[in-house]
Amino acid sequence: MSSQFSTTGAENGSQPRYAAIKAHIRAQIESGEWPAHFRVPSENQLAQDFNVSRMTARRALSELTDEGVLIRSQGLGTFVAEPVPAGSLLEVRNIADEVAARGHSYSNRILKLEQTTASTEVAVALGLTEGSAVFHSIIVHLDNGLPIQFEERYTNPTLVPEYLQQDFSTATPNEYLTRVAPLTEVDTTVEAIGADDTVGSALEIQPGTACLQIWRRTKSSAGTVSFARLVHPGNRYRLGAQLRF
C-alpha cells in the first residue's frame, strides 16, 4: 500500500504531505468505503503508507478530528464520525426535530428561565423601551447526550405572557413560540466566534474553541416575538442553504 501513495502530490510538492493524507481519508469516507464508526488506520500505518513521519500522520488525524470528521478514542483508535448535524439558513427548524430526523435522542439542559430587564441591545431588537420586563432563557440542546447548541433567548412578554410557565424539557422554545405566535418574518446573522467561559462550560468545550454563532430575531403578525443567540461548536454543526430559480 505504501507504493500506492509514494508518488502522490505529497511527494512532488504540490500539496503538504499531511494534506494528502487528509484528502485520502476524506475520499474514502465520501465514497462510502469508510462508513461512520469505521476504524481508520493508525498513525504508524499512515506514516508507513504515505512514507512520512508519524508526526505528519498525527497532524492529519488531529486536524480531521478538530474538523469533526474523525473521533479519537483513547486506547481504542480513531474512527469515522457520524455526519455533522446541519441546519438551514433559509428556514427556522426545531432543533429537537433535527435530532430526531437523524434517528438520535434529543434532550436538553435548562440553565436559566427568568424575568429580567431589557438591556439597550435587547430592547432595540424586541422593539421595547430600555429597562422593560423581558423573559430570559438559557438552554443547552443535546444530540445523543452531546451538547450541540447553546441557546440564549429574550422573549417579549406582551406577546407570549405564559413563556416562563412552559416545560421546555418536553417542548423547545422554538416549538412553543411557533405554535402560539406563528412566524411571519425572521432576521438571521451568522458569525464565527471563540467560545467564552460560559459557552465553553455549557457545551463542554475549551474556551476559545471555534464556534458558529447565530443571532436570530423572530416576528409574528403582532410584533417581534424573540431575540436569540444560538452557539454551536464548529466541529459539531454546519449550516447550509439551497436556492432554486
TORVOZA-322773 format. One record per residue (C-alpha): residue number from 0; residue in one letter; z, x, y. Coordinates in steps of 0.25 Angstrom, whole numbers. Layout:
+-----+-----+-------+-------+-------+
:   n : res :    pz :    px :    py :
+-----+-----+-------+-------+-------+
: NUM :   A :     Z :     X :     Y :
...
+-----+-----+-------+-------+-------+
This chain:
+-----+-----+-------+-------+-------+
:   n : res :    pz :    px :    py :
+-----+-----+-------+-------+-------+
:   0 :   M :     0 :     0 :     0 :
:   1 :   S :     3 :    12 :     9 :
:   2 :   S :   -12 :    16 :     9 :
:   3 :   Q :   -16 :     2 :    14 :
:   4 :   F :    -9 :     4 :    27 :
:   5 :   S :   -10 :    18 :    30 :
:   6 :   T :   -23 :    16 :    37 :
:   7 :   T :   -19 :     5 :    46 :
:   8 :   G :   -19 :     5 :    61 :
:   9 :   A :    -5 :    10 :    60 :
:  10 :   E :   -11 :    23 :    54 :
:  11 :   N :   -23 :    24 :    64 :
:  12 :   G :   -14 :    22 :    76 :
:  13 :   S :   -20 :     8 :    80 :
:  14 :   Q :    -6 :     2 :    79 :
:  15 :   P :     8 :     7 :    77 :
:  16 :   R :    12 :     8 :    62 :
:  17 :   Y :    23 :    -2 :    63 :
:  18 :   A :    14 :   -12 :    69 :
:  19 :   A :     4 :   -10 :    58 :
:  20 :   I :    16 :   -14 :    48 :
:  21 :   K :    19 :   -26 :    57 :
:  22 :   A :     5 :   -30 :    57 :
:  23 :   H :     4 :   -29 :    42 :
:  24 :   I :    17 :   -37 :    40 :
:  25 :   R :    13 :   -48 :    49 :
:  26 :   A :    -1 :   -49 :    42 :
:  27 :   Q :     6 :   -50 :    28 :
:  28 :   I :    15 :   -62 :    34 :
:  29 :   E :     3 :   -69 :    41 :
:  30 :   S :    -5 :   -68 :    29 :
:  31 :   G :     5 :   -75 :    21 :
:  32 :   E :     7 :   -63 :    12 :
:  33 :   W :    21 :   -61 :    16 :
:  34 :   P :    28 :   -75 :    18 :
:  35 :   A :    41 :   -78 :    24 :
:  36 :   H :    52 :   -71 :    17 :
:  37 :   F :    43 :   -60 :    11 :
:  38 :   R :    50 :   -47 :    10 :
:  39 :   V :    41 :   -37 :    17 :
:  40 :   P :    40 :   -22 :    13 :
:  41 :   S :    52 :   -13 :    17 :
:  42 :   E :    51 :    -3 :    28 :
:  43 :   N :    49 :     8 :    17 :
:  44 :   Q :    38 :     1 :    11 :
:  45 :   L :    31 :    -2 :    24 :
:  46 :   A :    33 :    13 :    28 :
:  47 :   Q :    26 :    17 :    15 :
:  48 :   D :    15 :     7 :    16 :
:  49 :   F :    11 :    10 :    31 :
:  50 :   N :    14 :    25 :    30 :
:  51 :   V :    24 :    24 :    41 :
:  52 :   S :    39 :    28 :    43 :
:  53 :   R :    50 :    18 :    39 :
:  54 :   M :    54 :    17 :    54 :
:  55 :   T :    40 :    12 :    57 :
:  56 :   A :    41 :     1 :    46 :
:  57 :   R :    54 :    -3 :    50 :
:  58 :   R :    49 :    -5 :    65 :
:  59 :   A :    38 :   -14 :    59 :
:  60 :   L :    48 :   -23 :    51 :
:  61 :   S :    58 :   -23 :    63 :
:  62 :   E :    48 :   -28 :    73 :
:  63 :   L :    43 :   -39 :    64 :
:  64 :   T :    58 :   -43 :    61 :
:  65 :   D :    60 :   -43 :    76 :
:  66 :   E :    48 :   -52 :    77 :
:  67 :   G :    53 :   -62 :    67 :
:  68 :   V :    42 :   -58 :    57 :
:  69 :   L :    51 :   -52 :    47 :
:  70 :   I :    66 :   -53 :    43 :
:  71 :   R :    74 :   -41 :    39 :
:  72 :   S :    86 :   -44 :    29 :
:  73 :   Q :    96 :   -32 :    27 :
:  74 :   G :    95 :   -27 :    13 :
:  75 :   L :    84 :   -37 :     9 :
:  76 :   G :    72 :   -32 :    17 :
:  77 :   T :    62 :   -38 :    27 :
:  78 :   F :    56 :   -52 :    25 :
:  79 :   V :    45 :   -60 :    32 :
:  80 :   A :    52 :   -70 :    41 :
:  81 :   E :    49 :   -85 :    42 :
:  82 :   P :    39 :   -89 :    53 :
:  83 :   V :    46 :   -89 :    66 :
:  84 :   P :    48 :  -103 :    72 :
:  85 :   A :    38 :  -107 :    82 :
:  86 :   G :    39 :  -117 :    94 :
:  87 :   S :    29 :  -122 :   103 :
:  88 :   L :    27 :  -121 :   118 :
:  89 :   L :    20 :  -134 :   119 :
:  90 :   E :    30 :  -143 :   112 :
:  91 :   V :    45 :  -145 :   112 :
:  92 :   R :    49 :  -146 :    98 :
:  93 :   N :    63 :  -148 :    92 :
:  94 :   I :    67 :  -134 :    86 :
:  95 :   A :    74 :  -142 :    74 :
:  96 :   D :    61 :  -148 :    71 :
:  97 :   E :    54 :  -134 :    72 :
:  98 :   V :    64 :  -128 :    62 :
:  99 :   A :    63 :  -140 :    52 :
: 100 :   A :    48 :  -139 :    53 :
: 101 :   R :    49 :  -125 :    47 :
: 102 :   G :    58 :  -131 :    35 :
: 103 :   H :    70 :  -124 :    41 :
: 104 :   S :    84 :  -128 :    44 :
: 105 :   Y :    87 :  -131 :    59 :
: 106 :   S :   101 :  -130 :    64 :
: 107 :   N :   108 :  -127 :    78 :
: 108 :   R :   120 :  -122 :    85 :
: 109 :   I :   125 :  -129 :    97 :
: 110 :   L :   131 :  -119 :   107 :
: 111 :   K :   133 :  -128 :   119 :
: 112 :   L :   132 :  -142 :   123 :
: 113 :   E :   138 :  -146 :   136 :
: 114 :   Q :   136 :  -151 :   150 :
: 115 :   T :   135 :  -141 :   161 :
: 116 :   T :   129 :  -140 :   175 :
: 117 :   A :   115 :  -136 :   179 :
: 118 :   S :   112 :  -123 :   184 :
: 119 :   T :   101 :  -121 :   194 :
: 120 :   E :    91 :  -118 :   183 :
: 121 :   V :    95 :  -129 :   174 :
: 122 :   A :    95 :  -139 :   186 :
: 123 :   V :    81 :  -136 :   191 :
: 124 :   A :    76 :  -137 :   176 :
: 125 :   L :    82 :  -150 :   174 :
: 126 :   G :    80 :  -156 :   188 :
: 127 :   L :    94 :  -157 :   191 :
: 128 :   T :   103 :  -152 :   202 :
: 129 :   E :   111 :  -139 :   200 :
: 130 :   G :   125 :  -142 :   194 :
: 131 :   S :   121 :  -155 :   188 :
: 132 :   A :   126 :  -158 :   174 :
: 133 :   V :   117 :  -154 :   162 :
: 134 :   F :   119 :  -153 :   147 :
: 135 :   H :   118 :  -139 :   141 :
: 136 :   S :   116 :  -136 :   127 :
: 137 :   I :   114 :  -123 :   119 :
: 138 :   I :   109 :  -124 :   105 :
: 139 :   V :   104 :  -113 :    95 :
: 140 :   H :    94 :  -118 :    85 :
: 141 :   L :    93 :  -112 :    71 :
: 142 :   D :    82 :  -111 :    60 :
: 143 :   N :    88 :  -109 :    47 :
: 144 :   G :   100 :  -104 :    54 :
: 145 :   L :    93 :   -94 :    62 :
: 146 :   P :    94 :   -97 :    77 :
: 147 :   I :    80 :   -99 :    83 :
: 148 :   Q :    83 :  -105 :    97 :
: 149 :   F :    94 :  -105 :   108 :
: 150 :   E :    93 :  -118 :   116 :
: 151 :   E :   100 :  -120 :   129 :
: 152 :   R :    97 :  -133 :   135 :
: 153 :   Y :   101 :  -140 :   148 :
: 154 :   T :    99 :  -155 :   148 :
: 155 :   N :    98 :  -166 :   159 :
: 156 :   P :   110 :  -175 :   156 :
: 157 :   T :   104 :  -186 :   164 :
: 158 :   L :    92 :  -187 :   154 :
: 159 :   V :   100 :  -185 :   141 :
: 160 :   P :   114 :  -189 :   144 :
: 161 :   E :   118 :  -188 :   129 :
: 162 :   Y :   113 :  -174 :   127 :
: 163 :   L :   127 :  -168 :   125 :
: 164 :   Q :   131 :  -179 :   114 :
: 165 :   Q :   120 :  -175 :   105 :
: 166 :   D :   122 :  -168 :    92 :
: 167 :   F :   112 :  -156 :    93 :
: 168 :   S :   115 :  -151 :    79 :
: 169 :   T :   107 :  -163 :    74 :
: 170 :   A :    96 :  -164 :    85 :
: 171 :   T :    92 :  -153 :    94 :
: 172 :   P :    92 :  -155 :   109 :
: 173 :   N :    77 :  -156 :   109 :
: 174 :   E :    77 :  -167 :    99 :
: 175 :   Y :    87 :  -175 :   106 :
: 176 :   L :    80 :  -173 :   120 :
: 177 :   T :    67 :  -176 :   115 :
: 178 :   R :    72 :  -189 :   109 :
: 179 :   V :    80 :  -194 :   122 :
: 180 :   A :    71 :  -188 :   133 :
: 181 :   P :    57 :  -187 :   127 :
: 182 :   L :    50 :  -175 :   133 :
: 183 :   T :    39 :  -177 :   144 :
: 184 :   E :    38 :  -162 :   149 :
: 185 :   V :    42 :  -148 :   144 :
: 186 :   D :    43 :  -135 :   152 :
: 187 :   T :    43 :  -123 :   144 :
: 188 :   T :    45 :  -108 :   147 :
: 189 :   V :    45 :   -97 :   137 :
: 190 :   E :    51 :   -83 :   139 :
: 191 :   A :    55 :   -70 :   131 :
: 192 :   I :    70 :   -66 :   133 :
: 193 :   G :    80 :   -57 :   127 :
: 194 :   A :    92 :   -65 :   121 :
: 195 :   D :   105 :   -65 :   129 :
: 196 :   D :   118 :   -64 :   122 :
: 197 :   T :   120 :   -79 :   121 :
: 198 :   V :   106 :   -82 :   115 :
: 199 :   G :   107 :   -70 :   106 :
: 200 :   S :   120 :   -75 :   101 :
: 201 :   A :   115 :   -89 :    99 :
: 202 :   L :   102 :   -84 :    92 :
: 203 :   E :   109 :   -73 :    84 :
: 204 :   I :   100 :   -62 :    90 :
: 205 :   Q :   103 :   -50 :    98 :
: 206 :   P :   104 :   -51 :   113 :
: 207 :   G :    91 :   -46 :   119 :
: 208 :   T :    83 :   -51 :   107 :
: 209 :   A :    69 :   -57 :   112 :
: 210 :   C :    69 :   -72 :   113 :
: 211 :   L :    60 :   -83 :   117 :
: 212 :   Q :    66 :   -92 :   128 :
: 213 :   I :    60 :  -105 :   131 :
: 214 :   W :    64 :  -113 :   143 :
: 215 :   R :    61 :  -128 :   141 :
: 216 :   R :    63 :  -140 :   151 :
: 217 :   T :    60 :  -154 :   145 :
: 218 :   K :    57 :  -166 :   153 :
: 219 :   S :    57 :  -181 :   150 :
: 220 :   S :    51 :  -192 :   158 :
: 221 :   A :    65 :  -194 :   165 :
: 222 :   G :    66 :  -179 :   169 :
: 223 :   T :    70 :  -165 :   164 :
: 224 :   V :    78 :  -166 :   151 :
: 225 :   S :    82 :  -152 :   147 :
: 226 :   F :    80 :  -137 :   151 :
: 227 :   A :    81 :  -128 :   139 :
: 228 :   R :    81 :  -113 :   135 :
: 229 :   L :    77 :  -110 :   121 :
: 230 :   V :    78 :   -96 :   116 :
: 231 :   H :    72 :   -91 :   103 :
: 232 :   P :    74 :   -77 :    96 :
: 233 :   G :    60 :   -71 :    98 :
: 234 :   N :    58 :   -68 :    83 :
: 235 :   R :    63 :   -82 :    78 :
: 236 :   Y :    53 :   -91 :    86 :
: 237 :   R :    40 :   -91 :    93 :
: 238 :   L :    32 :  -101 :   102 :
: 239 :   G :    18 :  -106 :   100 :
: 240 :   A :     8 :  -115 :   107 :
: 241 :   Q :    -5 :  -121 :   103 :
: 242 :   L :   -15 :  -127 :   113 :
: 243 :   R :   -27 :  -136 :   109 :
: 244 :   F :   -38 :  -139 :   118 :
+-----+-----+-------+-------+-------+
